[in-house]
Amino acid sequence: MRFYLDHAATTPLRPQAREAWLAATEIVGNASSTHGAGQDARRLLEESREQIAGILGCDPIEVVLTSGGTESINTALHGLWASRAPGADSIVLPDGEHHATMDTVAALVPEGAVIRPVALSGTGRIDPVAFRMALPGAAFATALAANNEVGTLNDTGALSQAAADEGVPLHVDAVAALGHVPLSFRALRGDAADGTGLVALSVAGHKIGAPVGVGALVVARTARLSALMHGGAQQRGLRAGTQDVPGAAAFAAAIAAAEAERESEGHRLSILRDRLINGIRSAVPAARLLGDPTDRLPGNAHFLFPGAVGESLLFLLDVAGVAASTGSACQAGVAEPSHVVIAMGGSERDARSVLRFTFGRTSTDDDVDAVLAAIADAYARASGSLDAR
């Protein structure tokens, strides 16, 4: 039997999303066509966009449907860079951002971008004061709503207000936060009426039970953003190409279901998470919880296991039927130490010794029991594996 504790990577498809996707595939027509079949597709597309917008707290026209979080982030950052104010060449980039953001910003450096880093606290939080100090004169800034590895929640409202006060456009990566914390683009923007403050927000469908391959970028009406993809005038010209009507319908169904159960599920997952945390601490006294101990995503438990390589622990748990994550970036099959742990002040040794357990709507006490039954033996067998490297 397999016990799945990697919902932050992707979570199972919701029945509502599957049914909405299958029903939408029966509609024949391109949503950009003017004939009746095309307008049927267009109607479902726009109804789905309206539903997504209602939950994200924005206007439907501000929702740009994408293939997922990575495309949303790329569209936002490349677009903000291309439309930056004359003479502005700095990008405010907090340490510990997702690689989709870090790698996109790195790709802009050969084009003249200068990175202004913002240090993380020991719990993985962006300090709003340090963030504000880095903003003056920047081309744009970006920040996570919740850290995808250690689960720490950021004060997104304070970050948005700082950007608005300094007249700097801000992009927020809300991929990890979606479905777990309240998200209102309109509320986070506050009174900002120009193209500064929060202007773009990225989310992904497969984190909340929609199919892999659909996401959204919320772009403020007033934002100056150049398109990443060209070839049509779809979606305010910000994302050219034939729009995915079944994907939009499935995303709308998933986000509606996730929002309807967000508070109750948050409470349930917090109980499972805390039971796992206490159980691991009892079974492996050397293990240390990373991230904020309370102000964190309800389904996230991120642990440092001193002296053990995370991949070794991951393999041993997998043999026991437990699926988790090392919390490190793995690019082209090459595992790297967690840049988030290093940004929090940990050593490279620490950054190679972490595991992330994440819960979702299908999680039960059986998943916790499976981890607790295997973790002590796995740690005993993996201890010293770091020194053997």
C-alpha positions in Angstrom: 0.0 0.0 0.0 1.3 3.5 -0.8 0.9 6.5 1.5 1.1 9.8 -0.4 2.5 12.8 1.5 3.7 14.9 -1.4 0.6 17.0 -2.1 2.6 20.2 -2.5 4.2 18.7 -5.6 0.8 17.7 -7.1 -2.4 16.6 -5.6 -4.9 14.0 -6.9 -7.5 15.1 -9.5 -10.8 16.1 -8.0 -13.9 14.3 -9.3 -15.6 17.6 -9.9 -12.6 18.7 -12.1 -12.6 15.4 -14.0 -16.3 15.6 -14.7 -16.1 19.3 -15.8 -13.2 18.5 -18.1 -15.0 15.5 -19.7 -18.2 17.5 -20.1 -16.3 20.4 -21.8 -14.7 18.1 -24.3 -18.1 17.4 -25.7 -18.3 21.0 -26.8 -16.9 21.3 -30.4 -15.6 24.7 -31.3 -12.8 27.1 -31.0 -13.7 29.8 -28.4 -12.4 32.5 -30.9 -14.7 31.4 -33.7 -17.8 33.4 -34.4 -20.2 30.6 -35.4 -22.5 29.0 -32.9 -20.2 26.1 -31.9 -17.4 28.6 -31.2 -19.7 30.8 -29.1 -20.8 27.8 -27.1 -17.2 27.1 -26.2 -16.7 30.9 -25.6 -19.6 30.9 -23.2 -18.2 28.1 -21.1 -14.7 29.6 -21.2 -15.9 32.9 -19.9 -18.2 31.4 -17.3 -15.2 29.5 -16.0 -13.0 32.6 -16.0 -15.7 34.4 -14.0 -15.8 31.7 -11.4 -12.0 31.7 -11.1 -12.0 35.5 -10.8 -14.7 35.5 -8.1 -12.6 33.2 -5.9 -9.3 35.1 -6.6 -11.0 38.4 -5.9 -10.4 40.1 -9.2 -12.2 41.1 -12.4 -12.7 38.3 -15.0 -10.8 40.3 -17.6 -7.8 40.3 -15.3 -7.6 36.4 -15.4 -5.1 35.2 -18.0 -5.3 31.4 -18.3 -2.0 29.6 -18.7 -0.5 26.2 -18.8 0.4 26.4 -15.1 2.5 28.2 -12.4 5.8 28.2 -14.3 4.3 29.8 -17.4 2.4 32.3 -15.2 5.6 33.3 -13.5 7.5 33.6 -16.7 4.8 35.7 -18.3 4.7 38.0 -15.4 8.5 38.5 -14.9 9.4 38.7 -18.6 6.4 41.0 -19.2 7.3 43.3 -16.3 10.9 43.5 -17.5 10.1 44.3 -21.1 7.7 47.1 -20.0 9.9 48.5 -17.2 10.4 52.2 -16.8 13.4 53.8 -18.6 16.6 53.4 -16.6 15.1 50.9 -14.2 17.3 47.7 -14.2 17.0 46.3 -10.7 14.8 43.3 -9.7 14.0 42.8 -6.1 14.3 39.0 -5.5 14.0 37.6 -2.0 16.2 34.6 -1.2 14.4 31.3 -1.2 12.0 31.9 -4.0 10.8 29.0 -6.2 13.2 28.0 -9.0 10.6 29.1 -11.6 11.1 32.7 -10.3 14.9 32.4 -9.6 15.7 30.9 -13.0 13.5 33.4 -14.9 15.2 36.3 -13.2 18.6 34.8 -13.8 17.7 34.6 -17.5 17.2 38.4 -17.5 20.7 39.2 -16.1 22.3 38.9 -19.6 19.8 41.5 -20.7 21.0 44.0 -18.0 19.0 43.0 -15.0 20.6 43.6 -11.6 19.4 41.4 -8.8 18.6 43.1 -5.4 18.4 40.2 -2.9 16.3 40.3 0.3 17.4 37.9 3.1 15.0 35.5 4.7 14.6 35.1 8.4 15.6 31.9 10.2 12.0 30.7 9.8 11.9 31.4 6.0 9.9 34.6 6.1 10.5 37.7 4.0 11.1 40.7 6.3 8.7 43.5 5.0 11.1 46.2 6.3 14.1 44.7 4.4 11.9 44.2 1.4 10.8 47.9 1.5 14.4 49.1 1.7 15.3 47.2 -1.4 12.5 48.7 -3.5 13.3 52.3 -4.4 14.0 52.7 -8.2 13.5 49.0 -8.9 12.1 47.8 -12.2 9.8 45.4 -10.3 9.7 43.0 -7.4 8.6 39.5 -6.8 7.7 37.5 -3.7 6.2 34.2 -2.5 2.9 34.3 -0.6 3.9 31.1 1.1 7.3 29.4 0.9 6.8 26.2 -1.1 9.4 24.2 0.8 9.1 25.1 4.5 5.5 26.3 4.3 6.1 29.7 6.1 3.5 32.3 5.3 4.6 35.8 4.3 2.8 39.0 5.1 1.7 39.5 1.5 -0.4 42.6 2.4 2.6 44.4 3.8 4.8 43.5 0.8 2.1 44.8 -1.6 1.7 48.0 0.4 5.4 48.6 0.4 5.6 48.2 -3.3 2.7 50.5 -3.8 4.2 53.1 -1.5 7.5 53.0 -3.4 5.8 53.0 -6.9 7.2 49.6 -7.8 5.2 46.8 -9.7 5.0 43.6 -7.7 4.4 40.0 -8.7 3.3 37.5 -6.1 3.8 33.7 -6.5 0.7 32.3 -4.8 1.1 28.8 -6.2 1.7 27.1 -2.8 -0.8 29.3 -1.0 -3.8 28.7 -3.3 -6.5 26.6 -1.6 -4.9 27.0 1.8 -5.1 30.7 2.7 -7.5 33.4 1.7 -6.4 35.1 -1.5 -8.0 38.3 -2.8 -6.1 40.2 -5.5 -8.4 43.2 -5.0 -7.8 43.4 -1.3 -4.1 43.0 -1.6 -4.0 45.8 -4.2 -5.8 48.1 -1.8 -6.2 51.6 -3.2 -3.5 51.3 -5.8 -4.9 52.8 -9.0 -1.8 52.9 -11.2 0.6 50.2 -12.4 2.4 49.8 -9.1 2.0 47.7 -6.0 0.6 44.2 -6.6 0.0 44.0 -10.4 0.3 40.2 -11.1 -0.4 37.0 -9.1 0.4 33.4 -10.3 -1.5 30.2 -9.4 -1.5 26.6 -10.7 -4.4 24.2 -11.0 -2.8 20.9 -10.2 -2.0 22.1 -6.6 -5.7 22.1 -5.8 -7.0 19.1 -7.8 -7.3 20.5 -11.4 -5.5 18.7 -14.2 -1.8 19.3 -14.7 -1.4 21.8 -17.5 -3.7 24.7 -16.4 -3.1 27.7 -14.3 -3.7 31.4 -14.3 -1.9 34.8 -14.0 -4.0 37.6 -12.6 -2.9 40.9 -14.2 -4.3 44.2 -13.0 -6.2 46.2 -15.6 -3.7 49.1 -15.0 -0.5 47.0 -15.3 2.0 47.6 -18.0 2.9 44.1 -19.1 4.4 43.0 -22.4 3.3 39.7 -23.9 5.5 36.6 -23.6 3.6 34.7 -26.4 2.5 36.3 -29.7 0.3 35.2 -32.5 -3.2 36.4 -31.5 -5.2 38.9 -29.5 -6.5 36.4 -27.0 -6.6 37.3 -23.3 -5.8 41.0 -23.7 -3.0 40.0 -26.0 -1.0 38.7 -23.0 -1.2 35.0 -24.0 -1.8 34.2 -27.6 -3.1 30.9 -28.8 -6.2 28.8 -28.8 -7.6 28.8 -25.3 -8.1 25.5 -23.4 -11.8 25.4 -22.6 -11.9 22.0 -20.9 -8.8 23.0 -18.8 -10.6 26.3 -17.8 -13.7 24.4 -16.8 -11.8 21.9 -14.8 -9.8 24.6 -13.0 -13.0 26.5 -12.2 -14.5 23.4 -10.7 -11.4 22.6 -8.7 -10.9 26.1 -7.3 -14.6 26.3 -6.3 -14.4 23.0 -4.5 -11.1 24.0 -2.8 -12.5 27.3 -1.6 -15.7 25.8 -0.3 -13.7 23.4 2.0 -10.7 25.7 2.6 -11.4 26.5 6.3 -12.6 23.0 7.3 -9.8 21.3 5.4 -7.2 23.7 6.8 -8.3 22.7 10.3 -8.2 19.0 9.5 -4.8 19.1 7.8 -3.4 21.2 10.7 -4.3 18.4 13.1 -2.7 15.7 10.9 0.4 17.9 10.4 0.8 18.6 14.1 0.3 14.9 14.9 3.1 14.1 12.4 5.4 16.8 13.8 5.0 15.5 17.4 5.4 11.9 16.3 8.6 12.5 14.4 10.0 14.5 17.3 9.3 11.6 19.6 10.6 8.9 17.2 13.7 10.9 16.1 14.6 13.4 18.8 17.4 14.9 16.7 15.0 15.9 14.0 14.2 19.6 13.8 11.1 21.3 12.3 12.0 24.0 9.8 9.9 27.0 9.0 7.6 29.0 11.2 6.2 26.7 14.0 2.7 28.1 13.8 2.3 30.6 10.9 2.7 28.1 8.1 0.7 26.2 5.5 -1.7 23.8 7.3 -0.5 20.7 5.4 3.3 21.3 5.5 5.8 19.6 7.8 9.4 20.2 6.8 12.2 18.5 8.8 15.9 18.6 9.1 17.4 15.1 9.9 21.0 15.8 10.9 23.6 13.5 9.5 21.3 11.8 7.0 21.1 12.5 3.2 17.6 13.5 2.3 17.6 11.3 -0.8 18.6 8.2 1.3 15.7 8.9 3.7 13.4 9.4 0.7 14.4 6.0 -0.8 14.0 4.2 2.5 10.6 5.7 3.1 9.6 4.9 -0.5 10.5 1.2 0.1 8.1 1.4 3.1 5.4 2.8 0.9 5.7 6.4 1.9 5.9 9.1 -0.8 7.5 12.4 0.4 9.9 15.0 -1.0 13.5 16.0 -0.2 12.5 19.6 -0.5 15.5 20.2 -2.7 15.5 21.2 -6.4 16.2 18.4 -8.8 17.1 19.6 -12.2 17.9 17.2 -15.0 18.2 14.4 -12.4 20.9 16.2 -10.4 19.9 16.7 -6.8 20.9 20.0 -5.2 21.0 21.2 -1.6 17.9 23.1 -0.7 18.5 26.8 -1.5 15.7 27.7 0.9 17.4 26.0 3.9 20.7 27.8 3.0 18.8 31.1 2.7 17.4 30.5 6.2 21.0 30.3 7.5 21.5 26.6 7.3 24.7 25.0 6.1 25.0 23.0 2.8 25.2 19.9 5.0 21.8 20.9 6.6 20.4 21.6 3.1 21.1 18.0 2.0 19.4 16.5 5.1 15.8 17.6 4.8 12.4 16.0 4.0 9.1 17.7 3.3 5.8 16.0 4.2 2.7 17.6 2.8 -0.9 16.7 3.2 -4.0 17.2 1.0 -7.7 16.4 0.8 -7.1 12.6 0.5 -4.8 12.5 3.5 -5.8 10.5 6.6 -4.4 9.3 9.9 -3.1 6.2 8.1 -0.6 8.4 6.3 0.7 9.7 9.6 0.9 6.2 11.0 2.8 5.0 8.0 5.5 7.7 8.4 5.8 7.2 12.1 6.1 3.4 11.7 9.0 3.9 9.3 10.9 7.0 10.2 13.0 5.9 13.1 14.4 2.9 11.3 14.9 4.9 8.1 16.8 7.6 10.0 18.9 5.0 11.9 19.9 3.4 8.5 20.5 6.7 6.8 22.5 8.3 9.6 26.1 8.8 8.5 25.1 8.6 4.9 26.1 12.3 4.6 29.6 11.5 5.8 29.9 8.6 3.4 29.6 11.0 0.4 
